[in-house]
Each structure stands twice: as structure tokens, then as C-alpha cells.
Amino acid sequence: MIATQDLLRAELLKSIQNERVTKYTKGNTKYTTLCSLCFLVSFVSNPEYACYGQGPFDLGVCRRGSAVAHNTTFSVPSWAFLHKQGARDVPLLRVLDHDRVEVSDGRVAGVVVDGEVRRADLVVDCSGRSSRVAHQLESSRLLAPPVTRVRIDCAYASGFLPRTAGDLEGSFLVCGTSPPTSFRAAAALPVEGDRWMVTLAGVHGDVPGTTEGDVLEFAHSLLSPAVAQLVEHAGPLSGVASYRFPSSQRRHYEKLRHPLPGLVTLGDASCSFNPIYGQGMACAALQAAALGETVREVGLRSEQLPRRFHRRAARIIDAPWAIAVGADFLHPQTTGPKARGTDQVNRYIMRVVRATHTSVELARTFNRVLNLVEPTTSLARPSVLARVLASGMRGRRRTRLDHPRVGPPGAA
Ligand SMILES: Cc1cc2nc3c(=O)[nH]c(=O)nc-3n(C[C@H](O)[C@H](O)[C@H](O)COP(=O)(O)OP(=O)(O)OC[C@H]3O[C@@H](n4cnc5c(N)ncnc54)[C@H](O)[C@@H]3O)c2cc1C
């Protein structure tokens, strides 16, 4: 993992210096449309930041004391670029667009590429939320896992701002919604090319607009003034693009009585969460590692492989699903199957979040849980409980806001 992290950082730096990312972006319309979306790559990070806030569920994140944020953030084009570069370096790996999977003798026997069957011992469907394979097998009634959808109707508007060293005191900023009264959230994350990626997000129809006026109006309505200050200081945002995410969606392959031998599904093709919580990549990576383990145990062609893997994967998905979908139920407008105990867990999590505003240690633990580095049970550790209780006893008074300075050192 450390090697991967170092490699990623080094590659990204090289790409930026050579401006290959920019060229790649310009040359590919698909990624150009996506380029206003930003990834906060939690699983290669070592988050050390503190939260601050003023509402019951706001989550402002800024640097505290000597703690420095170590999260790795970059835009989708550079992430895609790194993947393509990485893929090129793997011998025998070729990227092909498949049309469908080939099923024969009761098992998935390969994929069809340009009308030609490419045989495979195991097909791993990781083709994303709208997986063609899932639709093909469902419509042909070969594989129809139960699907859970929890509607959140999340809308993003994102754009870039120039970034100066020292902006936000070298940190970044996340400002969460405050349900049930506020549907609005935002983030300012540093990305390659000395830019800020500013994302405004609203749920349940509170859609951020894309004009300069819309952006500022939305930013000013947030719980923290820092996002609006940053836009005013370095704005206007360029290349603002919007994105809609209707619902978290989980295909329960682990519940199938008769999984299809020769096929497993992972990543967003299996489960895609509300992206606001930034857990999808970490979850997909953990599932990929679990697949490796399962293959080592039972072998590639084993009939047991799909069931064993999907049960393992389901245990990995459970935690981020509970966090993301559970928190979405803080909005009464959220619809879909709600796990028993969600309200109680949410009440506790809200107390944890309030306590993170004043405890850096707790903020770290909370972020490690959010980023799937630690299990959710870490939040029930005696030391965590003690901090949460102590914070509660100090009363529900508002935490004093330590907003990060917006401009570089010396700026007003
Ligand atoms: C707006 C937004 C912001 C997000 N922010 C974060 C974040 O900050 N942190 C985080 O961890 N996660 C984030 N996520 C979630 C993250 O993007 C996903 O969880 C992750 O990309 C899932 O990876 P995947 O490989 O399963 O699917 P995808 O990333 O969707 O990749 C699927 C790939 O399969 C390819 N494909 C599809 N069909 C075919 C075919 N027929 N033949 C060949 N190839 C095909 C697609 O082109 C695509 O490249 C965000 C998501 C969104 C939408």
C-alpha cells in the first residue's frame, strides 16, 4: 500500500510537470466532462485533520496545531490518466470494450468483444454502477440479485479556482449538511495544476446552480463562510459542471441461492454509495483484495468462488453502506429500506461529530472509520466513548469556529 501511495504521488507529480494530464484531458471529451469532479482518495491517505463546526452535523475540516492534512486529492482526469499509465506497464494487460458475457454449460465462459468470444476462467465484472453485464444477466433471468436503492437525489456543481501556496493554511475544507434543516454541503480540495476543486452539493432537489451568481449564493448559504470567502478571494470558478446522483444502490450477490460460476462482481457494479462520503474507491479496493484472497483459497475456476467471495465482499460493503445510507436517513425525505437501529446510530454519530470539533484525536479516529481504515466498532472504544461523553458534558454550546485563513500568508 505504501509503495502504491508513493508511486501514485510520484507519477502524479511527473504528469503535472510534463503537463500530460492536461493534454490527456483535452484529447478526451469523456474525461473533459468529468473533469470537474474530484476524488478524495482516502485509502492511500493518512488523514490528520481536525473538524470544526457550528451546527449539529456540520463537518468543517481544517488543520489544527501542527497536524497536517495528508489526504491525496486529484481530479478524475489525472486519476484516469494514472490508471491508463499503470495499465500500460502491466505485461499482457489489454484494455478492451466488451459487449456482453458468454454463458455456456451453466457458467460464464468469457466475454464477447466485437462479436468474438474471449474465453476466461473467471470474469470479474467491475464495469461500474450501470454494468452492462448485470443488465444482460438480469434481463435474460440468469442472475437477478435483489437490489436495494436508497434515494438521496444528490446534485453537484464543481469547478476550479487557482490555488496559491498557503491558501487555507495549507489545508483543505469540507463543510457538511446539517439535517434536517440544511441540504447543502461543499468541499474545497487541492488538485494538480495548483488548483482548488470546489464542489457544492445539495440533496433532495436542492440543486446548486452553475452561474457565478448561483455559486456565490450557494456558498454564502453554507454553515461555514470559508468556501464563499475562498471563491471571492480566488474566483470566479472556471469550468463549472454539474452531476446528479439519484440513489445509493446495492446489488446483493451474497443473497443469491445460485450464483453463476465463472463470474464475480465488485466495486460500483455491486454497490455504489452516495459519493458525498468518498468511500467508493476504498471499498472497491478492499473487495479486490478480498477477491485475491478467495482465489488463492479455492482457485480461479472453483464453483465455490462466487459465493465465498460475495459473502466476504458483503461484509466489506456493510460498513460503508451503513455509514453512507444511515447518514442519508438523517434527512426525513430519504426513502428506501432503513436498517433497524439507524436512528440510534445516527444520534450517536452526531454526538461523535460534535465531539470531533474539539478533539483532534477523535477527529482522526472518525476519519479513519469514514475512510475504512478502522472498523466502525472503533467508535465504541472506551476512550472514544469517554471523549464523546466529556464533550457532551461541556454542553451543546456552539464550538468556536477556527476558520482557516483563506489567502496565503500575508494576505488580508
Ligand atoms: C461525483 C462522484 C464523486 C466521487 N468521489 C469519490 C471520492 O472522493 N472518493 C472515493 O473513494 N470515491 C468517490 N466516488 C466513488 C467512486 O467513483 C467509485 O466508487 C469508484 O470509481 C468505483 O470504481 P469501479 O471501478 O467499481 O467503477 P467505475 O469507476 O465506474 O469504473 C468502471 C469502468 O468500467 C468501464 N466499462 C464500463 N462498461 C464497460 C464495457 N462494456 N467494456 C469495457 N469497460 C467498460 C468504464 O468505462 C469505467 O472505466 C465518487 C463518485 C462520484 C460519482
The ligand as an SDF file (V2000), in Angstrom:
LIG
                    3D

 53 58  0  0  0  0  0  0  0  0999 V2000
  -19.2000   12.6200   -8.3080 C   0  0  0  0  0  0  0  0  0  0  0  0
  -18.5030   11.4800   -7.6470 C   0  0  0  0  0  0  0  0  0  0  0  0
  -17.5160   11.7410   -6.6950 C   0  0  0  0  0  0  0  0  0  0  0  0
  -16.8890   10.6700   -6.0610 C   0  0  0  0  0  0  0  0  0  0  0  0
  -15.9430   10.9430   -5.1360 N   0  0  0  0  0  0  0  0  0  0  0  0
  -15.2920    9.9130   -4.5450 C   0  0  0  0  0  0  0  0  0  0  0  0
  -14.2400   10.1640   -3.6240 C   0  0  0  0  0  0  0  0  0  0  0  0
  -13.9110   11.2990   -3.3420 O   0  0  0  0  0  0  0  0  0  0  0  0
  -13.6220    9.0920   -3.0600 N   0  0  0  0  0  0  0  0  0  0  0  0
  -13.9740    7.7920   -3.3570 C   0  0  0  0  0  0  0  0  0  0  0  0
  -13.3840    6.8620   -2.8220 O   0  0  0  0  0  0  0  0  0  0  0  0
  -14.9590    7.5470   -4.2270 N   0  0  0  0  0  0  0  0  0  0  0  0
  -15.6230    8.5680   -4.8140 C   0  0  0  0  0  0  0  0  0  0  0  0
  -16.6210    8.2870   -5.7120 N   0  0  0  0  0  0  0  0  0  0  0  0
  -16.9960    6.8930   -5.9560 C   0  0  0  0  0  0  0  0  0  0  0  0
  -16.0210    6.2660   -6.9560 C   0  0  0  0  0  0  0  0  0  0  0  0
  -16.0290    6.9900   -8.1480 O   0  0  0  0  0  0  0  0  0  0  0  0
  -16.4880    4.8670   -7.2830 C   0  0  0  0  0  0  0  0  0  0  0  0
  -16.8570    4.1760   -6.1310 O   0  0  0  0  0  0  0  0  0  0  0  0
  -15.3570    4.1100   -7.9680 C   0  0  0  0  0  0  0  0  0  0  0  0
  -14.9580    4.7980   -9.1330 O   0  0  0  0  0  0  0  0  0  0  0  0
  -15.8410    2.7150   -8.3380 C   0  0  0  0  0  0  0  0  0  0  0  0
  -14.8800    2.0980   -9.1440 O   0  0  0  0  0  0  0  0  0  0  0  0
  -15.3060    0.9510  -10.1670 P   0  0  0  0  0  0  0  0  0  0  0  0
  -14.0410    0.5500  -10.8080 O   0  0  0  0  0  0  0  0  0  0  0  0
  -16.1150   -0.0520   -9.4660 O   0  0  0  0  0  0  0  0  0  0  0  0
  -16.2900    1.6410  -11.2100 O   0  0  0  0  0  0  0  0  0  0  0  0
  -16.0050    2.8110  -12.2380 P   0  0  0  0  0  0  0  0  0  0  0  0
  -15.0610    3.8170  -11.6540 O   0  0  0  0  0  0  0  0  0  0  0  0
  -17.3410    3.2860  -12.6820 O   0  0  0  0  0  0  0  0  0  0  0  0
  -15.2260    2.1120  -13.4350 O   0  0  0  0  0  0  0  0  0  0  0  0
  -15.8750    1.2500  -14.3230 C   0  0  0  0  0  0  0  0  0  0  0  0
  -15.0620    1.2230  -15.5940 C   0  0  0  0  0  0  0  0  0  0  0  0
  -15.5730    0.2070  -16.4600 O   0  0  0  0  0  0  0  0  0  0  0  0
  -15.6080    0.7090  -17.7780 C   0  0  0  0  0  0  0  0  0  0  0  0
  -16.6270   -0.0130  -18.5320 N   0  0  0  0  0  0  0  0  0  0  0  0
  -17.9760    0.0320  -18.4080 C   0  0  0  0  0  0  0  0  0  0  0  0
  -18.5690   -0.7840  -19.2840 N   0  0  0  0  0  0  0  0  0  0  0  0
  -17.5740   -1.3870  -19.9750 C   0  0  0  0  0  0  0  0  0  0  0  0
  -17.5580   -2.3330  -21.0240 C   0  0  0  0  0  0  0  0  0  0  0  0
  -18.6790   -2.8200  -21.5390 N   0  0  0  0  0  0  0  0  0  0  0  0
  -16.3510   -2.7360  -21.5100 N   0  0  0  0  0  0  0  0  0  0  0  0
  -15.1880   -2.2450  -21.0050 C   0  0  0  0  0  0  0  0  0  0  0  0
  -15.1550   -1.3330  -19.9950 N   0  0  0  0  0  0  0  0  0  0  0  0
  -16.3330   -0.9030  -19.5060 C   0  0  0  0  0  0  0  0  0  0  0  0
  -15.9600    2.1770  -17.6000 C   0  0  0  0  0  0  0  0  0  0  0  0
  -15.5780    2.9250  -18.7510 O   0  0  0  0  0  0  0  0  0  0  0  0
  -15.1410    2.5290  -16.3790 C   0  0  0  0  0  0  0  0  0  0  0  0
  -13.8410    2.9200  -16.7220 O   0  0  0  0  0  0  0  0  0  0  0  0
  -17.2620    9.3410   -6.3690 C   0  0  0  0  0  0  0  0  0  0  0  0
  -18.2470    9.0900   -7.3280 C   0  0  0  0  0  0  0  0  0  0  0  0
  -18.8550   10.1520   -7.9670 C   0  0  0  0  0  0  0  0  0  0  0  0
  -19.9020    9.8610   -8.9980 C   0  0  0  0  0  0  0  0  0  0  0  0
  1  2  1  0
  2  3  1  0
  2 52  2  0
  3  4  2  0
  4  5  1  0
  4 50  1  0
  5  6  2  0
  6  7  1  0
  6 13  1  0
  7  8  2  0
  7  9  1  0
  9 10  1  0
 10 11  2  0
 10 12  1  0
 12 13  2  0
 13 14  1  0
 14 15  1  0
 14 50  1  0
 15 16  1  0
 16 17  1  0
 16 18  1  0
 18 19  1  0
 18 20  1  0
 20 21  1  0
 20 22  1  0
 22 23  1  0
 23 24  1  0
 24 25  2  0
 24 26  1  0
 24 27  1  0
 27 28  1  0
 28 29  2  0
 28 30  1  0
 28 31  1  0
 31 32  1  0
 32 33  1  0
 33 34  1  0
 33 48  1  0
 34 35  1  0
 35 36  1  0
 35 46  1  0
 36 37  1  0
 36 45  1  0
 37 38  2  0
 38 39  1  0
 39 40  1  0
 39 45  2  0
 40 41  1  0
 40 42  2  0
 42 43  1  0
 43 44  2  0
 44 45  1  0
 46 47  1  0
 46 48  1  0
 48 49  1  0
 50 51  2  0
 51 52  1  0
 52 53  1  0
M  END
$$$$
